[in-house]
Amino acid sequence: QVQLAESGGGLVQAGGSLRLSCAASGGTVSIYGIGWFRQAPGKEREFIAAISWNGGTTYRADSVKGRFAISRDNAKNTVYLQMNSLKPEDTAVYYCARKRAAYLSGSTYSPDDYVYWGQGTQVTVSS
């Protein structure tokens, strides 16, 4: 069974940057789309970004466009989320997840489109 492990979270000042990694084990994710979500206390899980199996297509939420970028290295079975110009409202637990399919579509924005989830990594942005 595929296991996903996020890393790279931490405490950063507003305006700073972090790069999150999502490493897969127990199976390949290279033929599946991967998404990033986040969840702040008392809020629903929110779609952040997704990438197709070959990196050819990416989606990002409006709230992070121009600041966050998603990429992948299939040779390393790893997906990345580069986060720049961080804001206090970006504070949340960030999760990566493997899609049911290789390509992105309208359902990509929904957590229901994902099969496997990591345990999450905390990102805290101080003002």
C-alpha positions in Angstrom: 0.0 0.0 0.0 1.2 3.4 -0.9 2.3 5.6 2.0 2.9 9.4 1.6 5.1 11.4 4.0 5.1 15.1 4.0 8.1 17.1 5.3 9.5 20.6 5.2 7.0 22.4 7.4 7.9 24.7 10.2 7.7 28.2 11.6 8.5 31.1 9.3 7.9 34.8 9.3 5.5 36.5 7.0 7.1 37.0 3.6 9.3 34.0 4.0 9.5 30.7 2.0 9.2 27.0 2.7 9.4 24.0 0.4 7.3 21.0 1.3 8.1 17.5 0.1 5.8 14.6 -0.4 7.7 11.3 -0.6 5.9 8.1 -1.5 6.9 4.6 -0.4 5.3 1.2 -0.8 4.4 1.9 -4.4 4.9 4.3 -7.2 3.0 7.5 -7.6 4.6 8.4 -10.9 1.6 7.4 -12.9 -0.9 9.4 -10.7 -1.8 12.9 -10.1 -0.8 14.3 -6.7 -2.5 17.1 -4.8 -1.8 19.3 -1.8 -4.4 20.4 0.6 -4.3 22.3 3.9 -6.5 22.5 6.9 -6.5 25.2 9.5 -8.1 24.7 12.9 -11.9 24.9 12.7 -11.9 25.0 8.9 -12.5 22.5 6.2 -9.8 20.9 4.2 -8.9 23.3 1.4 -7.4 22.5 -2.0 -4.1 24.2 -2.7 -2.5 22.7 -5.8 -2.3 19.6 -7.9 -0.1 18.2 -10.6 -0.7 15.6 -13.3 1.3 12.4 -13.5 4.0 13.8 -15.8 3.9 17.4 -14.5 2.4 18.6 -17.7 -0.7 20.1 -16.0 -0.9 21.9 -12.7 -3.8 23.5 -10.9 -3.6 26.0 -8.0 -6.1 27.7 -5.8 -6.6 31.4 -6.4 -5.4 32.1 -2.9 -1.9 30.8 -3.7 -1.5 31.7 -7.4 1.7 33.7 -7.9 3.1 32.5 -4.6 3.0 28.7 -4.6 4.3 26.3 -7.2 3.9 22.5 -7.4 6.4 20.2 -9.1 7.4 16.6 -9.1 10.4 14.3 -9.6 9.1 10.9 -10.6 12.6 9.4 -10.4 12.5 10.2 -6.7 8.8 9.4 -6.3 8.5 12.9 -4.7 6.3 15.9 -5.2 7.1 19.4 -4.0 5.2 22.5 -3.0 7.3 25.6 -3.1 5.7 28.3 -1.0 6.9 31.9 -1.3 5.6 35.2 0.2 3.9 33.3 3.0 1.1 35.0 4.9 -0.2 34.3 8.4 -3.4 33.0 6.8 -1.3 30.2 5.2 -0.9 28.7 8.6 -2.4 25.2 8.5 -1.5 21.5 8.4 -0.5 20.7 4.8 -1.4 17.3 3.3 -0.4 15.6 0.1 -2.6 13.0 -1.5 -2.6 10.7 -4.5 -5.4 11.0 -7.0 -7.4 8.2 -8.4 -6.3 9.1 -11.9 -3.2 10.3 -13.8 -4.7 13.5 -15.1 -6.4 16.5 -13.6 -10.0 17.3 -14.1 -12.9 19.2 -12.4 -12.9 16.7 -9.6 -9.3 17.4 -8.7 -10.4 20.2 -6.3 -12.3 17.7 -4.1 -10.7 15.6 -1.4 -13.0 12.8 -2.6 -10.8 12.4 -5.7 -7.9 11.2 -3.7 -7.2 7.8 -2.4 -4.1 8.0 -0.2 -3.2 10.7 2.2 -0.1 11.6 4.2 -0.2 12.5 7.9 0.4 16.2 7.2 3.1 18.7 8.2 2.5 21.9 10.2 3.2 25.3 8.6 3.0 28.3 10.9 3.5 31.8 9.5 4.0 34.5 12.1 3.2 38.1 11.5 
